[in-house]
Amino acid sequence: MHSEHVRLDARPHGIVLARPLLRALAIAVVGGAAFFGPWPLPAAGAAALGLAALLAIGSVWQWDRTRLLLTSDTLSVAHGVLRREQASVRLSRVGAVEVRQSLAGRLLGYGTVVAGDLEIHAVAAPRELLGLLNRALADV
């Protein structure tokens, strides 16, 4: 019986933070502008700033808690803060591995990796992961 070795332990590409952080920024701008209005707008502005901060912190926390793990036996992705979920596929059951990248993905270095039934979005450096997967599949 052989022991399982970790070949990659990574987070998703930072691009997943772009949309939620832009949303938080927009709410913060509106909240900041409300400070210059008559009462009760400053109170609503303070609430909007608090909401923006919570959205930003929550998004970064969720990103930080999402992990892509490649071992000598499995490829898995785990995500979630309050409720953890994990999906994995045994390398012995993976046939073809596919990398999908949009133009933005190619320019910024992220993409989607499909290995068997597992589809993982926003993978940083997906071509490097493809190389690691191919080497791991050759060892299986």
N, C-alpha and C positions, 0 to 999 in steps of 0.2 A: 504494500500500500504506500502510495507516495503522498507527500504533504503538499498542500496547496500554497502556491507562492503568489503574492500580489505583484502584478506587473504594472498596474496603473491605478492611482487613486486621485481623482480630479473633480473639480467643480465644473458646472456649465460655463460657457463663455459669458463674459460680462455683458454681452448684448442683451441678455434677458432682463437686465436692470434698466435699460433705456426707457421703455414705455412707462413702467411704474414711477420711475424717478422724474420723468417729464410731467406726468400727471400730478405728482406731488409738488413739483415746481410751479405748475400752473395754479394750483390751489393756494400755494404760499404767496404768489404774486397777487392774486385776488384778495387774499387775507391782508397782505401788507398795504394794498391800496385802500382797503376799507378803514384803516386807521386814520385816514385823512378826512373821512366823512363825519357827519354829525352823529351824535349818540342815537341809537344803539349800534351803529355800524362798527365802531372800534371793538365792541364785545364780540360781534360776529367775526370780525377779522382775527381776533385772538383765537377763537374756536377753529377757524379755518387754518391758521398756522399750526395749531396743535394737531389737527387732522393730517395736515401735510407731513408733519414730522413722524406721526405714527405710520403713515403709509410708506414713507421712505425707510424707516427702521424695519418695518415688517417685510418689505421687499428684499432688503439686504439680508435679513435674517433667514428668510426662506431660501435665497440663493446660496447662502453659506451652509445651510443644512441639506442641500442637494448634492449627492455624490455619485460619481460614475466610478465603478470598480471593475477592473479586469484582473482576474486571477488566472492561474494555470488551468482552471476547470470551468469557470463561469464568467459571464459578462452581466453586470447588474447595475441598476440605477435605483437609488433610494432618495425619497423626497418627503417633505412634510415637516411641520414644526410640532403641532399638537398631536396630530395623528400621522405616524410614520407609515409610509407605503414603500414597498420594494418590489421590483420586477426583475427577473433574471432569466437567463437562458444558459443551458449547459453548452459548452463549446463543442462537445461531441455530437450535439444535435443541430449545430449551425451548418448550413450548406454554404450558400453564397452570402457575402457581406457587401452591402451597398452604401455608398456615400452620396448624399444629395447636397448640393450647394447652390444657392442663388448667386446672382452677381454680387450682391452685398456680402453674402457669406464668403465668397472667394476673396473679396477685397479686405474683409475684416478678420478672416481666419476662423470661421465657424461653419457648421453644417449639421445635417442629420445623418445618423448612422443607423442602418437597418441590418440587424443580424438575426436571422431566423424570424421569430415572432416579435422580437423586441425592436422598437423604434425609439431612438433617443435623439431628442431635439437639442439644438444649441450646443453641440459638442465643440469644444475648443480644439483646434488643430485636428480635424477629423481624418486627414490623410495619415497623420502620425499614428492615430488610433488604428486605422486600417492596417498599417504595417505591423503594429503590435499584435493585432488580432490574427493576421495571416501567419505570423511566426508562432503564436500560441496554437493556432489550428494545426500547424505542421507538427507540433509536438504532441498533439492529442492522439 
